[in-house]
Amino acid sequence: EAEVAQSPRYKITEKSQAVAFWCDPISGHATLYWYRQILGQGPELLVQFQDESVVDDSQLPKDRFSAERLKGVDSTLKIQPAELGDSAMYLCASSSSVGGTEAFFGQGTRLTVV
Amino acid sequence: GESVGLHLPTLSVQEGDNSIINCAYSNSASDYFIWYKQESGKGPQFIIDIRSNMDKRQGQRVTVLLNKTVKHLSLQIAATQPGDSAVYFCAENVFGQNFVFGPGTRLSVLP
């Protein structure tokens, strides 16, 4: 069964260090989302891609976060420098179209900033 | 594994009983809705979806009801099993935009 792949599953990093997460969506899915989920809350969008283009990054803290999807397939989310408040689950999801169809999630990357 | 949703509303049901989980959504323009199940330490898993031109949709042991007048969504799980224990999220979507998630409800199935 096709699934969204994310790595690493867990990451511990020190404050002020750089950290990167990788996502490989389901093959053929043009829409890719990065969500952040703080413990006890629902996922919140960071950035949405349609192919290689950013559709929505209004909630991405651009002073420290960046995301790219250069070839319209896999994607990388980077944080530099990491802050204590960035500790959360980072979830990647993909969908075959921009809305109106299922979004499938990966297992997420649990980030702990110490 | 770690716990998802330490301070979420909790619904406790007896094994074998039916469960009803409710969700109020915010955007009257939303035209597509999904219920997700999230187990501890895992990503959200699709359960069932419904479009705004419908008011009810049934799956295997699950039914979603949509009331657009009051912007309310519910998930009914029949004959709840221990494996149904998880956090459940509703997500709303306007075509072309992202999915917006509700706060979640923890379902606890009692033996």
Interface residues (C-beta under 8 A of the other chain):
Chain A: V4 Q6 Y33 Q37 L39 G40 Q41 G42 P43 E44 L45 Q48 V55 D56 L91 A93 V98 G99 G100 T101 E102 A103 F104 F105 G106 Q107 G108 R110
Chain B: E2 S3 V4 G5 L6 H7 L8 D31 Y32 I34 Y36 G41 K42 G43 P44 Q45 F46 D49 R51 F89 A91 N93 V94 F95 G96 Q97 N98 F99 V100 F101 G102 P103 G104
